[in-house]
Amino acid sequence: MRFTLSVVLVGWLCLNVVVVVDGDIGTAMSHEPPYTPTKCRGNSPDQFPEGGMFVAVSNGLWDNGAACGRRTCCAA
């Protein structure tokens, strides 16, 4: 009983250590303020979230401006 419990506990801990990550290779960039004008909403300061975290997108994701205002969720 004790051995079985130990094996189950060790197995559970090993499974929790394995993390599956799915992503793509890209380039990160940093820009200094002011961040305007932008291609989405020009000089409007309310286009940026309060937390100040926003991203630029590649041509593939840009989709001729369809990405403007699109919100995506990422695991933090």
PDB file of N, CA, C, O and CB in Angstrom:
ATOM      1  N   MET A   1       0.827  -1.195   0.000  1.00  0.00           N
ATOM      2  CA  MET A   1       0.000   0.000   0.000  1.00  0.00           C
ATOM      3  C   MET A   1       0.871   1.258   0.000  1.00  0.00           C
ATOM      4  O   MET A   1       0.650   2.181  -0.783  1.00  0.00           O
ATOM      5  CB  MET A   1      -0.941  -0.002   1.212  1.00  0.00           C
ATOM      6  N   ARG A   2       1.853   1.276   0.883  1.00  0.00           N
ATOM      7  CA  ARG A   2       2.735   2.435   0.986  1.00  0.00           C
ATOM      8  C   ARG A   2       3.564   2.615  -0.286  1.00  0.00           C
ATOM      9  O   ARG A   2       3.776   3.738  -0.745  1.00  0.00           O
ATOM     10  CB  ARG A   2       3.658   2.293   2.199  1.00  0.00           C
ATOM     11  N   PHE A   3       4.036   1.484  -0.859  1.00  0.00           N
ATOM     12  CA  PHE A   3       4.817   1.533  -2.086  1.00  0.00           C
ATOM     13  C   PHE A   3       3.956   2.046  -3.245  1.00  0.00           C
ATOM     14  O   PHE A   3       4.412   2.873  -4.034  1.00  0.00           O
ATOM     15  CB  PHE A   3       5.392   0.140  -2.414  1.00  0.00           C
ATOM     16  N   THR A   4       2.742   1.572  -3.349  1.00  0.00           N
ATOM     17  CA  THR A   4       1.827   2.003  -4.410  1.00  0.00           C
ATOM     18  C   THR A   4       1.541   3.488  -4.300  1.00  0.00           C
ATOM     19  O   THR A   4       1.532   4.197  -5.307  1.00  0.00           O
ATOM     20  CB  THR A   4       0.515   1.209  -4.352  1.00  0.00           C
ATOM     21  N   LEU A   5       1.309   3.961  -3.099  1.00  0.00           N
ATOM     22  CA  LEU A   5       1.063   5.384  -2.881  1.00  0.00           C
ATOM     23  C   LEU A   5       2.281   6.213  -3.287  1.00  0.00           C
ATOM     24  O   LEU A   5       2.139   7.284  -3.878  1.00  0.00           O
ATOM     25  CB  LEU A   5       0.705   5.647  -1.409  1.00  0.00           C
ATOM     26  N   SER A   6       3.483   5.715  -2.966  1.00  0.00           N
ATOM     27  CA  SER A   6       4.709   6.416  -3.343  1.00  0.00           C
ATOM     28  C   SER A   6       4.865   6.477  -4.858  1.00  0.00           C
ATOM     29  O   SER A   6       5.246   7.517  -5.397  1.00  0.00           O
ATOM     30  CB  SER A   6       5.927   5.731  -2.717  1.00  0.00           C
ATOM     31  N   VAL A   7       4.579   5.385  -5.548  1.00  0.00           N
ATOM     32  CA  VAL A   7       4.693   5.342  -7.002  1.00  0.00           C
ATOM     33  C   VAL A   7       3.684   6.298  -7.637  1.00  0.00           C
ATOM     34  O   VAL A   7       4.023   7.021  -8.575  1.00  0.00           O
ATOM     35  CB  VAL A   7       4.476   3.903  -7.522  1.00  0.00           C
ATOM     36  N   VAL A   8       2.470   6.307  -7.142  1.00  0.00           N
ATOM     37  CA  VAL A   8       1.447   7.205  -7.672  1.00  0.00           C
ATOM     38  C   VAL A   8       1.847   8.655  -7.439  1.00  0.00           C
ATOM     39  O   VAL A   8       1.685   9.486  -8.333  1.00  0.00           O
ATOM     40  CB  VAL A   8       0.079   6.916  -7.025  1.00  0.00           C
ATOM     41  N   LEU A   9       2.357   8.969  -6.278  1.00  0.00           N
ATOM     42  CA  LEU A   9       2.770  10.330  -5.954  1.00  0.00           C
ATOM     43  C   LEU A   9       3.933  10.776  -6.841  1.00  0.00           C
ATOM     44  O   LEU A   9       3.914  11.890  -7.365  1.00  0.00           O
ATOM     45  CB  LEU A   9       3.163  10.428  -4.474  1.00  0.00           C
ATOM     46  N   VAL A  10       4.921   9.941  -7.012  1.00  0.00           N
ATOM     47  CA  VAL A  10       6.060  10.277  -7.873  1.00  0.00           C
ATOM     48  C   VAL A  10       5.602  10.432  -9.317  1.00  0.00           C
ATOM     49  O   VAL A  10       6.039  11.355 -10.004  1.00  0.00           O
ATOM     50  CB  VAL A  10       7.159   9.196  -7.773  1.00  0.00           C
ATOM     51  N   GLY A  11       4.734   9.548  -9.786  1.00  0.00           N
ATOM     52  CA  GLY A  11       4.208   9.653 -11.145  1.00  0.00           C
ATOM     53  C   GLY A  11       3.436  10.942 -11.347  1.00  0.00           C
ATOM     54  O   GLY A  11       3.585  11.596 -12.379  1.00  0.00           O
ATOM     55  N   TRP A  12       2.610  11.318 -10.376  1.00  0.00           N
ATOM     56  CA  TRP A  12       1.846  12.561 -10.455  1.00  0.00           C
ATOM     57  C   TRP A  12       2.780  13.763 -10.496  1.00  0.00           C
ATOM     58  O   TRP A  12       2.552  14.689 -11.274  1.00  0.00           O
ATOM     59  CB  TRP A  12       0.882  12.678  -9.267  1.00  0.00           C
ATOM     60  N   LEU A  13       3.829  13.770  -9.674  1.00  0.00           N
ATOM     61  CA  LEU A  13       4.788  14.871  -9.680  1.00  0.00           C
ATOM     62  C   LEU A  13       5.528  14.971 -11.011  1.00  0.00           C
ATOM     63  O   LEU A  13       5.766  16.071 -11.508  1.00  0.00           O
ATOM     64  CB  LEU A  13       5.786  14.702  -8.545  1.00  0.00           C
ATOM     65  N   CYS A  14       5.889  13.836 -11.584  1.00  0.00           N
ATOM     66  CA  CYS A  14       6.578  13.845 -12.881  1.00  0.00           C
ATOM     67  C   CYS A  14       5.676  14.391 -13.985  1.00  0.00           C
ATOM     68  O   CYS A  14       6.141  15.131 -14.853  1.00  0.00           O
ATOM     69  CB  CYS A  14       7.050  12.429 -13.246  1.00  0.00           C
ATOM     70  N   LEU A  15       4.420  14.043 -13.961  1.00  0.00           N
ATOM     71  CA  LEU A  15       3.495  14.537 -14.974  1.00  0.00           C
ATOM     72  C   LEU A  15       3.278  16.042 -14.842  1.00  0.00           C
ATOM     73  O   LEU A  15       3.068  16.720 -15.848  1.00  0.00           O
ATOM     74  CB  LEU A  15       2.161  13.805 -14.872  1.00  0.00           C
ATOM     75  N   ASN A  16       3.325  16.567 -13.641  1.00  0.00           N
ATOM     76  CA  ASN A  16       3.136  18.001 -13.439  1.00  0.00           C
ATOM     77  C   ASN A  16       4.372  18.811 -13.812  1.00  0.00           C
ATOM     78  O   ASN A  16       4.276  20.025 -13.991  1.00  0.00           O
ATOM     79  CB  ASN A  16       2.769  18.271 -12.000  1.00  0.00           C
ATOM     80  N   VAL A  17       5.515  18.174 -13.932  1.00  0.00           N
ATOM     81  CA  VAL A  17       6.738  18.869 -14.317  1.00  0.00           C
ATOM     82  C   VAL A  17       6.790  19.057 -15.829  1.00  0.00           C
ATOM     83  O   VAL A  17       7.376  20.025 -16.314  1.00  0.00           O
ATOM     84  CB  VAL A  17       7.974  18.095 -13.832  1.00  0.00           C
ATOM     85  N   VAL A  18       6.180  18.138 -16.576  1.00  0.00           N
ATOM     86  CA  VAL A  18       6.188  18.205 -18.028  1.00  0.00           C
ATOM     87  C   VAL A  18       5.220  19.295 -18.475  1.00  0.00           C
ATOM     88  O   VAL A  18       4.038  19.265 -18.132  1.00  0.00           O
ATOM     89  CB  VAL A  18       5.810  16.831 -18.653  1.00  0.00           C
ATOM     90  N   VAL A  19       5.722  20.247 -19.235  1.00  0.00           N
ATOM     91  CA  VAL A  19       4.906  21.346 -19.730  1.00  0.00           C
ATOM     92  C   VAL A  19       4.952  21.335 -21.247  1.00  0.00           C
ATOM     93  O   VAL A  19       6.025  21.246 -21.843  1.00  0.00           O
ATOM     94  CB  VAL A  19       5.393  22.711 -19.167  1.00  0.00           C
ATOM     95  N   VAL A  20       3.796  21.426 -21.864  1.00  0.00           N
ATOM     96  CA  VAL A  20       3.721  21.457 -23.314  1.00  0.00           C
ATOM     97  C   VAL A  20       3.531  22.908 -23.737  1.00  0.00           C
ATOM     98  O   VAL A  20       2.611  23.585 -23.277  1.00  0.00           O
ATOM     99  CB  VAL A  20       2.563  20.547 -23.849  1.00  0.00           C
ATOM    100  N   VAL A  21       4.399  23.371 -24.608  1.00  0.00           N
ATOM    101  CA  VAL A  21       4.349  24.748 -25.080  1.00  0.00           C
ATOM    102  C   VAL A  21       4.214  24.741 -26.592  1.00  0.00           C
ATOM    103  O   VAL A  21       4.900  23.993 -27.288  1.00  0.00           O
ATOM    104  CB  VAL A  21       5.609  25.542 -24.639  1.00  0.00           C
ATOM    105  N   ASP A  22       3.327  25.577 -27.085  1.00  0.00           N
ATOM    106  CA  ASP A  22       3.139  25.696 -28.518  1.00  0.00           C
ATOM    107  C   ASP A  22       3.372  27.148 -28.897  1.00  0.00           C
ATOM    108  O   ASP A  22       2.731  28.041 -28.343  1.00  0.00           O
ATOM    109  CB  ASP A  22       1.720  25.216 -28.950  1.00  0.00           C
ATOM    110  N   GLY A  23       4.259  27.393 -29.811  1.00  0.00           N
ATOM    111  CA  GLY A  23       4.555  28.762 -30.193  1.00  0.00           C
ATOM    112  C   GLY A  23       5.183  28.808 -31.566  1.00  0.00           C
ATOM    113  O   GLY A  23       5.256  27.800 -32.269  1.00  0.00           O
ATOM    114  N   ASP A  24       5.628  29.972 -31.929  1.00  0.00           N
ATOM    115  CA  ASP A  24       6.253  30.165 -33.223  1.00  0.00           C
ATOM    116  C   ASP A  24       7.474  31.043 -33.022  1.00  0.00           C
ATOM    117  O   ASP A  24       7.531  31.826 -32.074  1.00  0.00           O
ATOM    118  CB  ASP A  24       5.263  30.794 -34.248  1.00  0.00           C
ATOM    119  N   ILE A  25       8.429  30.920 -33.890  1.00  0.00           N
ATOM    120  CA  ILE A  25       9.639  31.718 -33.814  1.00  0.00           C
ATOM    121  C   ILE A  25       9.339  33.097 -34.383  1.00  0.00           C
ATOM    122  O   ILE A  25       8.716  33.218 -35.437  1.00  0.00           O
ATOM    123  CB  ILE A  25      10.813  31.037 -34.574  1.00  0.00           C
ATOM    124  N   GLY A  26       9.778  34.119 -33.695  1.00  0.00           N
ATOM    125  CA  GLY A  26       9.542  35.482 -34.151  1.00  0.00           C
ATOM    126  C   GLY A  26      10.638  36.405 -33.664  1.00  0.00           C
ATOM    127  O   GLY A  26      11.639  35.959 -33.102  1.00  0.00           O
ATOM    128  N   THR A  27      10.448  37.666 -33.879  1.00  0.00           N
ATOM    129  CA  THR A  27      11.403  38.674 -33.453  1.00  0.00           C
ATOM    130  C   THR A  27      10.722  39.638 -32.505  1.00  0.00           C
ATOM    131  O   THR A  27       9.664  40.181 -32.824  1.00  0.00           O
ATOM    132  CB  THR A  27      11.997  39.421 -34.660  1.00  0.00           C
ATOM    133  N   ALA A  28      11.306  39.852 -31.364  1.00  0.00           N
ATOM    134  CA  ALA A  28      10.765  40.810 -30.400  1.00  0.00           C
ATOM    135  C   ALA A  28      11.464  42.147 -30.591  1.00  0.00           C
ATOM    136  O   ALA A  28      12.671  42.210 -30.822  1.00  0.00           O
ATOM    137  CB  ALA A  28      10.938  40.298 -28.938  1.00  0.00           C
ATOM    138  N   MET A  29      10.685  43.206 -30.490  1.00  0.00           N
ATOM    139  CA  MET A  29      11.240  44.548 -30.633  1.00  0.00           C
ATOM    140  C   MET A  29      10.682  45.432 -29.527  1.00  0.00           C
ATOM    141  O   MET A  29       9.617  45.160 -28.973  1.00  0.00           O
ATOM    142  CB  MET A  29      10.919  45.144 -32.034  1.00  0.00           C
ATOM    143  N   SER A  30      11.400  46.471 -29.219  1.00  0.00           N
ATOM    144  CA  SER A  30      10.950  47.438 -28.224  1.00  0.00           C
ATOM    145  C   SER A  30      11.075  48.827 -28.819  1.00  0.00           C
ATOM    146  O   SER A  30      12.081  49.152 -29.449  1.00  0.00           O
ATOM    147  CB  SER A  30      11.767  47.320 -26.901  1.00  0.00           C
ATOM    148  N   HIS A  31      10.062  49.637 -28.620  1.00  0.00           N
ATOM    149  CA  HIS A  31      10.065  50.999 -29.142  1.00  0.00           C
ATOM    150  C   HIS A  31       9.880  51.974 -27.987  1.00  0.00           C
ATOM    151  O   HIS A  31       9.221  51.655 -26.997  1.00  0.00           O
ATOM    152  CB  HIS A  31       8.954  51.190 -30.211  1.00  0.00           C
ATOM    153  N   GLU A  32      10.447  53.133 -28.113  1.00  0.00           N
ATOM    154  CA  GLU A  32      10.298  54.173 -27.094  1.00  0.00           C
ATOM    155  C   GLU A  32       9.062  55.023 -27.410  1.00  0.00           C
ATOM    156  O   GLU A  32       8.716  55.193 -28.580  1.00  0.00           O
ATOM    157  CB  GLU A  32      11.579  55.066 -27.021  1.00  0.00           C
ATOM    158  N   PRO A  33       8.394  55.557 -26.382  1.00  0.00           N
ATOM    159  CA  PRO A  33       7.258  56.449 -26.623  1.00  0.00           C
ATOM    160  C   PRO A  33       7.710  57.682 -27.378  1.00  0.00           C
ATOM    161  O   PRO A  33       8.894  58.010 -27.302  1.00  0.00           O
ATOM    162  CB  PRO A  33       6.588  56.854 -25.300  1.00  0.00           C
ATOM    163  N   PRO A  34       6.881  58.369 -28.083  1.00  0.00           N
ATOM    164  CA  PRO A  34       5.453  58.092 -28.245  1.00  0.00           C
ATOM    165  C   PRO A  34       5.231  56.966 -29.248  1.00  0.00           C
ATOM    166  O   PRO A  34       5.998  56.796 -30.196  1.00  0.00           O
ATOM    167  CB  PRO A  34       4.708  59.357 -28.696  1.00  0.00           C
ATOM    168  N   TYR A  35       4.183  56.216 -29.024  1.00  0.00           N
ATOM    169  CA  TYR A  35       3.878  55.068 -29.883  1.00  0.00           C
ATOM    170  C   TYR A  35       2.924  55.449 -31.009  1.00  0.00           C
ATOM    171  O   TYR A  35       2.464  54.577 -31.746  1.00  0.00           O
ATOM    172  CB  TYR A  35       3.277  53.934 -29.056  1.00  0.00           C
ATOM    173  N   THR A  36       2.627  56.700 -31.149  1.00  0.00           N
ATOM    174  CA  THR A  36       1.701  57.157 -32.182  1.00  0.00           C
ATOM    175  C   THR A  36       2.463  57.916 -33.246  1.00  0.00           C
ATOM    176  O   THR A  36       3.555  58.399 -32.948  1.00  0.00           O
ATOM    177  CB  THR A  36       0.590  58.040 -31.580  1.00  0.00           C
ATOM    178  N   PRO A  37       1.977  58.053 -34.444  1.00  0.00           N
ATOM    179  CA  PRO A  37       0.714  57.506 -34.938  1.00  0.00           C
ATOM    180  C   PRO A  37       0.843  56.017 -35.254  1.00  0.00           C
ATOM    181  O   PRO A  37       1.934  55.507 -35.506  1.00  0.00           O
ATOM    182  CB  PRO A  37       0.254  58.269 -36.185  1.00  0.00           C
ATOM    183  N   THR A  38      -0.289  55.345 -35.234  1.00  0.00           N
ATOM    184  CA  THR A  38      -0.326  53.936 -35.606  1.00  0.00           C
ATOM    185  C   THR A  38      -1.173  53.778 -36.862  1.00  0.00           C
ATOM    186  O   THR A  38      -1.902  54.691 -37.249  1.00  0.00           O
ATOM    187  CB  THR A  38      -0.886  53.064 -34.447  1.00  0.00           C
ATOM    188  N   LYS A  39      -1.071  52.611 -37.497  1.00  0.00           N
ATOM    189  CA  LYS A  39      -1.861  52.357 -38.706  1.00  0.00           C
ATOM    190  C   LYS A  39      -3.316  52.044 -38.371  1.00  0.00           C
ATOM    191  O   LYS A  39      -4.174  52.095 -39.252  1.00  0.00           O
ATOM    192  CB  LYS A  39      -1.254  51.204 -39.503  1.00  0.00           C
ATOM    193  N   CYS A  40      -3.605  51.723 -37.116  1.00  0.00           N
ATOM    194  CA  CYS A  40      -4.991  51.387 -36.762  1.00  0.00           C
ATOM    195  C   CYS A  40      -5.817  52.627 -36.460  1.00  0.00           C
ATOM    196  O   CYS A  40      -6.840  52.863 -37.104  1.00  0.00           O
ATOM    197  CB  CYS A  40      -5.017  50.452 -35.561  1.00  0.00           C
ATOM    198  N   ARG A  41      -5.386  53.421 -35.489  1.00  0.00           N
ATOM    199  CA  ARG A  41      -6.208  54.548 -35.052  1.00  0.00           C
ATOM    200  C   ARG A  41      -5.442  55.856 -34.989  1.00  0.00           C
ATOM    201  O   ARG A  41      -5.772  56.733 -34.191  1.00  0.00           O
ATOM    202  CB  ARG A  41      -6.799  54.256 -33.708  1.00  0.00           C
ATOM    203  N   GLY A  42      -4.430  55.992 -35.816  1.00  0.00           N
ATOM    204  CA  GLY A  42      -3.708  57.251 -35.921  1.00  0.00           C
ATOM    205  C   GLY A  42      -3.105  57.737 -34.615  1.00  0.00           C
ATOM    206  O   GLY A  42      -2.307  57.028 -34.002  1.00  0.00           O
ATOM    207  N   ASN A  43      -3.478  58.944 -34.176  1.00  0.00           N
ATOM    208  CA  ASN A  43      -2.913  59.556 -32.974  1.00  0.00           C
ATOM    209  C   ASN A  43      -3.776  59.389 -31.733  1.00  0.00           C
ATOM    210  O   ASN A  43      -3.492  60.024 -30.718  1.00  0.00           O
ATOM    211  CB  ASN A  43      -2.686  61.007 -33.214  1.00  0.00           C
ATOM    212  N   SER A  44      -4.795  58.580 -31.768  1.00  0.00           N
ATOM    213  CA  SER A  44      -5.711  58.414 -30.643  1.00  0.00           C
ATOM    214  C   SER A  44      -5.022  57.698 -29.478  1.00  0.00           C
ATOM    215  O   SER A  44      -4.601  56.551 -29.629  1.00  0.00           O
ATOM    216  CB  SER A  44      -6.962  57.634 -31.083  1.00  0.00           C
ATOM    217  N   PRO A  45      -4.898  58.363 -28.307  1.00  0.00           N
ATOM    218  CA  PRO A  45      -4.225  57.718 -27.174  1.00  0.00           C
ATOM    219  C   PRO A  45      -5.056  56.609 -26.530  1.00  0.00           C
ATOM    220  O   PRO A  45      -4.503  55.772 -25.818  1.00  0.00           O
ATOM    221  CB  PRO A  45      -3.883  58.752 -26.131  1.00  0.00           C
ATOM    222  N   ASP A  46      -6.369  56.582 -26.762  1.00  0.00           N
ATOM    223  CA  ASP A  46      -7.204  55.560 -26.132  1.00  0.00           C
ATOM    224  C   ASP A  46      -7.123  54.196 -26.838  1.00  0.00           C
ATOM    225  O   ASP A  46      -7.808  53.254 -26.438  1.00  0.00           O
ATOM    226  CB  ASP A  46      -8.643  56.030 -26.104  1.00  0.00           C
ATOM    227  N   GLN A  47      -6.309  54.088 -27.863  1.00  0.00           N
ATOM    228  CA  GLN A  47      -6.157  52.809 -28.559  1.00  0.00           C
ATOM    229  C   GLN A  47      -5.267  51.840 -27.801  1.00  0.00           C
ATOM    230  O   GLN A  47      -5.235  50.652 -28.118  1.00  0.00           O
ATOM    231  CB  GLN A  47      -5.593  53.034 -29.943  1.00  0.00           C
ATOM    232  N   PHE A  48      -4.541  52.334 -26.798  1.00  0.00           N
ATOM    233  CA  PHE A  48      -3.638  51.481 -26.037  1.00  0.00           C
ATOM    234  C   PHE A  48      -4.304  51.046 -24.740  1.00  0.00           C
ATOM    235  O   PHE A  48      -4.985  51.853 -24.105  1.00  0.00           O
ATOM    236  CB  PHE A  48      -2.313  52.210 -25.746  1.00  0.00           C
ATOM    237  N   PRO A  49      -4.128  49.793 -24.327  1.00  0.00           N
ATOM    238  CA  PRO A  49      -4.729  49.324 -23.082  1.00  0.00           C
ATOM    239  C   PRO A  49      -4.115  50.023 -21.881  1.00  0.00           C
ATOM    240  O   PRO A  49      -2.986  50.512 -21.939  1.00  0.00           O
ATOM    241  CB  PRO A  49      -4.567  47.813 -22.948  1.00  0.00           C
ATOM    242  N   GLU A  50      -4.881  50.064 -20.779  1.00  0.00           N
ATOM    243  CA  GLU A  50      -4.414  50.743 -19.571  1.00  0.00           C
ATOM    244  C   GLU A  50      -3.131  50.144 -19.024  1.00  0.00           C
ATOM    245  O   GLU A  50      -2.286  50.868 -18.500  1.00  0.00           O
ATOM    246  CB  GLU A  50      -5.480  50.699 -18.510  1.00  0.00           C
ATOM    247  N   GLY A  51      -2.975  48.838 -19.138  1.00  0.00           N
ATOM    248  CA  GLY A  51      -1.777  48.190 -18.621  1.00  0.00           C
ATOM    249  C   GLY A  51      -0.528  48.510 -19.428  1.00  0.00           C
ATOM    250  O   GLY A  51       0.589  48.228 -18.994  1.00  0.00           O
ATOM    251  N   GLY A  52      -0.719  49.099 -20.599  1.00  0.00           N
ATOM    252  CA  GLY A  52       0.405  49.500 -21.435  1.00  0.00           C
ATOM    253  C   GLY A  52       1.041  48.375 -22.219  1.00  0.00           C
ATOM    254  O   GLY A  52       2.086  48.569 -22.840  1.00  0.00           O
ATOM    255  N   MET A  53       0.426  47.193 -22.201  1.00  0.00           N
ATOM    256  CA  MET A  53       1.015  46.076 -22.931  1.00  0.00           C
ATOM    257  C   MET A  53       0.257  45.863 -24.229  1.00  0.00           C
ATOM    258  O   MET A  53      -0.941  45.579 -24.223  1.00  0.00           O
ATOM    259  CB  MET A  53       1.004  44.789 -22.076  1.00  0.00           C
ATOM    260  N   PHE A  54       0.959  46.001 -25.331  1.00  0.00           N
ATOM    261  CA  PHE A  54       0.383  45.791 -26.644  1.00  0.00           C
ATOM    262  C   PHE A  54       1.476  45.255 -27.543  1.00  0.00           C
ATOM    263  O   PHE A  54       2.655  45.306 -27.193  1.00  0.00           O
ATOM    264  CB  PHE A  54      -0.235  47.099 -27.218  1.00  0.00           C
ATOM    265  N   VAL A  55       1.096  44.746 -28.687  1.00  0.00           N
ATOM    266  CA  VAL A  55       2.077  44.122 -29.576  1.00  0.00           C
ATOM    267  C   VAL A  55       1.914  44.612 -31.000  1.00  0.00           C
ATOM    268  O   VAL A  55       0.875  45.153 -31.378  1.00  0.00           O
ATOM    269  CB  VAL A  55       1.950  42.606 -29.531  1.00  0.00           C
ATOM    270  N   ALA A  56       2.934  44.417 -31.759  1.00  0.00           N
ATOM    271  CA  ALA A  56       2.879  44.615 -33.200  1.00  0.00           C
ATOM    272  C   ALA A  56       2.718  43.241 -33.823  1.00  0.00           C
ATOM    273  O   ALA A  56       3.064  42.236 -33.202  1.00  0.00           O
ATOM    274  CB  ALA A  56       4.161  45.356 -33.744  1.00  0.00           C
ATOM    275  N   VAL A  57       2.202  43.182 -35.031  1.00  0.00           N
ATOM    276  CA  VAL A  57       2.000  41.889 -35.668  1.00  0.00           C
ATOM    277  C   VAL A  57       2.724  41.835 -37.006  1.00  0.00           C
ATOM    278  O   VAL A  57       3.047  42.859 -37.608  1.00  0.00           O
ATOM    279  CB  VAL A  57       0.504  41.609 -35.858  1.00  0.00           C
ATOM    280  N   SER A  58       2.964  40.620 -37.442  1.00  0.00           N
ATOM    281  CA  SER A  58       3.627  40.412 -38.727  1.00  0.00           C
ATOM    282  C   SER A  58       2.649  40.679 -39.861  1.00  0.00           C
ATOM    283  O   SER A  58       1.453  40.853 -39.627  1.00  0.00           O
ATOM    284  CB  SER A  58       4.194  38.978 -38.828  1.00  0.00           C
ATOM    285  N   ASN A  59       3.152  40.711 -41.081  1.00  0.00           N
ATOM    286  CA  ASN A  59       2.294  40.935 -42.241  1.00  0.00           C
ATOM    287  C   ASN A  59       1.215  39.867 -42.352  1.00  0.00           C
ATOM    288  O   ASN A  59       0.085  40.159 -42.743  1.00  0.00           O
ATOM    289  CB  ASN A  59       3.126  40.966 -43.514  1.00  0.00           C
ATOM    290  N   GLY A  60       1.561  38.634 -42.011  1.00  0.00           N
ATOM    291  CA  GLY A  60       0.579  37.555 -42.084  1.00  0.00           C
ATOM    292  C   GLY A  60      -0.569  37.753 -41.119  1.00  0.00           C
ATOM    293  O   GLY A  60      -1.718  37.479 -41.467  1.00  0.00           O
ATOM    294  N   LEU A  61      -0.287  38.223 -39.911  1.00  0.00           N
ATOM    295  CA  LEU A  61      -1.328  38.471 -38.928  1.00  0.00           C
ATOM    296  C   LEU A  61      -2.016  39.814 -39.147  1.00  0.00           C
ATOM    297  O   LEU A  61      -3.173  39.990 -38.767  1.00  0.00           O
ATOM    298  CB  LEU A  61      -0.746  38.412 -37.536  1.00  0.00           C
ATOM    299  N   TRP A  62      -1.313  40.750 -39.752  1.00  0.00           N
ATOM    300  CA  TRP A  62      -1.860  42.084 -39.995  1.00  0.00           C
ATOM    301  C   TRP A  62      -3.105  41.997 -40.884  1.00  0.00           C
ATOM    302  O   TRP A  62      -4.100  42.673 -40.626  1.00  0.00           O
ATOM    303  CB  TRP A  62      -0.795  42.997 -40.647  1.00  0.00           C
ATOM    304  N   ASP A  63      -3.050  41.180 -41.909  1.00  0.00           N
ATOM    305  CA  ASP A  63      -4.190  40.901 -42.781  1.00  0.00           C
ATOM    306  C   ASP A  63      -4.842  42.182 -43.296  1.00  0.00           C
ATOM    307  O   ASP A  63      -6.058  42.354 -43.207  1.00  0.00           O
ATOM    308  CB  ASP A  63      -5.220  40.060 -42.040  1.00  0.00           C
ATOM    309  N   ASN A  64      -4.014  43.078 -43.834  1.00  0.00           N
ATOM    310  CA  ASN A  64      -4.481  44.352 -44.392  1.00  0.00           C
ATOM    311  C   ASN A  64      -5.327  45.174 -43.432  1.00  0.00           C
ATOM    312  O   ASN A  64      -6.298  45.810 -43.840  1.00  0.00           O
ATOM    313  CB  ASN A  64      -5.270  44.093 -45.633  1.00  0.00           C
ATOM    314  N   GLY A  65      -4.955  45.160 -42.153  1.00  0.00           N
ATOM    315  CA  GLY A  65      -5.645  45.977 -41.157  1.00  0.00           C
ATOM    316  C   GLY A  65      -6.729  45.257 -40.389  1.00  0.00           C
ATOM    317  O   GLY A  65      -7.304  45.832 -39.465  1.00  0.00           O
ATOM    318  N   ALA A  66      -7.030  44.015 -40.738  1.00  0.00           N
ATOM    319  CA  ALA A  66      -8.076  43.275 -40.032  1.00  0.00           C
ATOM    320  C   ALA A  66      -7.681  42.994 -38.580  1.00  0.00           C
ATOM    321  O   ALA A  66      -8.542  42.687 -37.756  1.00  0.00           O
ATOM    322  CB  ALA A  66      -8.373  41.958 -40.758  1.00  0.00           C
ATOM    323  N   ALA A  67      -6.392  43.097 -38.261  1.00  0.00           N
ATOM    324  CA  ALA A  67      -5.935  42.849 -36.901  1.00  0.00           C
ATOM    325  C   ALA A  67      -6.217  44.019 -35.959  1.00  0.00           C
ATOM    326  O   ALA A  67      -6.101  43.861 -34.743  1.00  0.00           O
ATOM    327  CB  ALA A  67      -4.459  42.550 -36.908  1.00  0.00           C
ATOM    328  N   CYS A  68      -6.579  45.172 -36.480  1.00  0.00           N
ATOM    329  CA  CYS A  68      -6.849  46.336 -35.638  1.00  0.00           C
ATOM    330  C   CYS A  68      -7.981  46.029 -34.666  1.00  0.00           C
ATOM    331  O   CYS A  68      -9.078  45.645 -35.073  1.00  0.00           O
ATOM    332  CB  CYS A  68      -7.200  47.567 -36.501  1.00  0.00           C
ATOM    333  N   GLY A  69      -7.703  46.200 -33.384  1.00  0.00           N
ATOM    334  CA  GLY A  69      -8.707  45.973 -32.360  1.00  0.00           C
ATOM    335  C   GLY A  69      -8.915  44.535 -31.974  1.00  0.00           C
ATOM    336  O   GLY A  69      -9.661  44.255 -31.035  1.00  0.00           O
ATOM    337  N   ARG A  70      -8.279  43.610 -32.666  1.00  0.00           N
ATOM    338  CA  ARG A  70      -8.435  42.186 -32.347  1.00  0.00           C
ATOM    339  C   ARG A  70      -7.719  41.906 -31.043  1.00  0.00           C
ATOM    340  O   ARG A  70      -6.559  42.277 -30.864  1.00  0.00           O
ATOM    341  CB  ARG A  70      -7.879  41.278 -33.491  1.00  0.00           C
ATOM    342  N   ARG A  71      -8.401  41.265 -30.158  1.00  0.00           N
ATOM    343  CA  ARG A  71      -7.805  40.897 -28.861  1.00  0.00           C
ATOM    344  C   ARG A  71      -7.553  39.407 -28.846  1.00  0.00           C
ATOM    345  O   ARG A  71      -8.418  38.612 -29.214  1.00  0.00           O
ATOM    346  CB  ARG A  71      -8.726  41.309 -27.670  1.00  0.00           C
ATOM    347  N   THR A  72      -6.367  39.037 -28.418  1.00  0.00           N
ATOM    348  CA  THR A  72      -6.053  37.616 -28.275  1.00  0.00           C
ATOM    349  C   THR A  72      -5.612  37.383 -26.852  1.00  0.00           C
ATOM    350  O   THR A  72      -5.162  38.300 -26.166  1.00  0.00           O
ATOM    351  CB  THR A  72      -4.954  37.160 -29.285  1.00  0.00           C
ATOM    352  N   CYS A  73      -5.741  36.189 -26.430  1.00  0.00           N
ATOM    353  CA  CYS A  73      -5.400  35.858 -25.043  1.00  0.00           C
ATOM    354  C   CYS A  73      -4.216  34.910 -25.032  1.00  0.00           C
ATOM    355  O   CYS A  73      -4.173  33.948 -25.799  1.00  0.00           O
ATOM    356  CB  CYS A  73      -6.609  35.227 -24.302  1.00  0.00           C
ATOM    357  N   CYS A  74      -3.296  35.171 -24.199  1.00  0.00           N
ATOM    358  CA  CYS A  74      -2.110  34.326 -24.067  1.00  0.00           C
ATOM    359  C   CYS A  74      -1.958  33.917 -22.611  1.00  0.00           C
ATOM    360  O   CYS A  74      -2.341  34.661 -21.708  1.00  0.00           O
ATOM    361  CB  CYS A  74      -0.835  35.062 -24.571  1.00  0.00           C
ATOM    362  N   ALA A  75      -1.413  32.766 -22.389  1.00  0.00           N
ATOM    363  CA  ALA A  75      -1.130  32.340 -21.015  1.00  0.00           C
ATOM    364  C   ALA A  75      -0.016  33.187 -20.464  1.00  0.00           C
ATOM    365  O   ALA A  75       0.995  33.408 -21.130  1.00  0.00           O
ATOM    366  CB  ALA A  75      -0.755  30.839 -20.950  1.00  0.00           C
ATOM    367  N   ALA A  76      -0.189  33.655 -19.273  1.00  0.00           N
ATOM    368  CA  ALA A  76       0.820  34.520 -18.651  1.00  0.00           C
ATOM    369  C   ALA A  76       1.724  33.743 -17.741  1.00  0.00           C
ATOM    370  O   ALA A  76       2.631  34.316 -17.136  1.00  0.00           O
ATOM    371  CB  ALA A  76       0.164  35.638 -17.878  1.00  0.00           C
TER     372      ALA A  76
END
